[in-house]
Amino acid sequence: MRRLTRDRILSIALITPSAVAILVFVYGFIGFTGFASLTHWDTLFPDYTFVGLRNYAKLFTIERFQLDLRNTVTFTVFFLLACLSVGFGLAVLIDQRIKGEGLFRSIFLFPMAISFVVTGVVWRWLLAPGTEQTGSYGVNLLFEQAGLGFLRNGWYTAPIIWHISSESTLGILLQSIGLGFLASPKFGISWPMVSVVIAATWQMSGYTMAMYLAGLRGIPDELREAARVDGATEFQIYRYIIVPLLTPITLSAVIILGHISLKIFDLVVAMTGSGPGFSTDVPAFYMFDTTFRGNHFAEGAGIAIIILLVVAVLIIPYLIYSARTEVQQ
């Protein structure tokens, strides 16, 4: 009994410093950020005059923040679809027990060894459009050499926004039912943001591949053999057996990639910045600009809390689901 008490005291003593540090430097700072977002702190000098939710209401009326939300949705949707598709495809190919499997795994996972800053710098050069004086660079030069010059474009420098035209049939219909605001560039797809998606997918698809490959290797071969004996084709095996069994892996990948996409910052800063017409601007970059360049600390704190809440909406249900699953098992 005495030894048990001693072990418990030692355990508490070891955990306490970390717990206190997390309480102060994580939750304490989150609490202070939330408090600052409710004040009138708009200069270098703190002003703790309480203004309630005024900063949040103001944010949603600022056009740049509205464009940031559009860019975040664009990036998240295309990033998730691309990473899941490419990662699953690579995992299926490697799962065929090909020669040099270890080499291919290392090659596909290599981008994970570098930071988003390095990725941004590399892809900024690869997708540079070039000029008439200097000629094409990177991918555009590759298109020219391959006889695909018609695919050349400005990538992240081209301020192209795909949106529903207000003069189209769908645009007129939306206006007639009071949803004309959807036929606006603010609700379109930013082409420069797609360029950022390409760079992010290159870095994270290998990680997704590793997750799917681990899941594929955990599926017994007997299941596949039984399906083949019953006359199932390989496509049917993957559709009705493999993919459903990989649902937990897909969910985990969506959570991990989703939270990365929602708070993306370093890749955008290194690769494009805000882009032409804020076409690649994101909430995290706007928060940095507002807080540390404009000294609007309350507004920046409001952006930070919004990002936190959006990420929490994605992660907390997953944590609850995981906890319930472990209890049931």
Steps between C-alpha positions, in 0.01 A plus 500: 500500500783735593680419174180565304462841663864581428465403133189714470676801651796456263264472202317818600831679555618405151174603330439825691765721328373403152138542606569845645694604189215387272244672723689831489658510154221329303163543669604817682607669176187376322292654777690829478459504120127447541485785753704731274260433211220653710687825572585824318874420478573669167850645552836399642381604844247264661144625529283254689174690450237230458316514164340155491469330161549820301838388362348175372209680336743741335716216365218344300433833329861538381541392139849360554378269775213384278750418225716319756207276591443426131867414453498276807200305374661467155830384644344256750270330249756457221783416740302223669375353173845509340689354799248223560488405131875512437585340834256214451617442143866485603418268789313260272792494254759433771276235656548287189836382647699670225878482484678788669201564724717650773659743254163619371368542853799715587462710185131565563559579866801725437296824471389448860861551609501865391299795625216680330732801463742301285209351305364849438834632372550200266150510355513878468782444250343195335173686435659833409331614176810664350503803272539570130854623564623210714281224357316234696606332822425175680171335410422743217838422343423128534171552318678680217768232466229229492304680230224596742554873488124563507505391867727789600338740745578751769437259788508696828547834319180470294207672681243253366188433706255237378151593617138489395432783261214726606388502135485122469179302543613374840606850605162646403325217687706569814413869482129422459496301826705753695834317477663728246800547728608145406558624142799702617879453479497482880338156467706378205812289465833681497740359238811629685377304805496184287873558444552493876296178515742337253798581722326386818384177338855423388615523862214323680387229254792279604385518862149403391649214300676370811174503697310314228784253447499414870126443477532283188767285661269447799225345287529117496573347159235239576227760448622580150544133411148420620362782287690376193367149554148647504569658161565860604720711273791703639296818464214346697741379768631851552156660479308268730772364731821701507364856491234442773763337724724805450231741622676564836823577311316739269336673796834541677659637182215749454541625858878537475503658154194710579653668802819567300300665222289713732803661666738502203744790517866428425443347155292798388751753634797329334328430169254775412432738785154654470506452122342736245180644642535289819444191283725286724449681829395283797372585851832414668693736270237770548532452877878548477457808282234651723670431831871550441500742208184700565509478882126421509540249779133453588407435137792259459399318817149467358638336184707262714195395702297444182776273364509314832123449499498374141777251575322395820179433304700256289706333771274478807236272338783272387643485853156419641451229236844351575435499874163325457654245265774415750244459779289265286806290417 
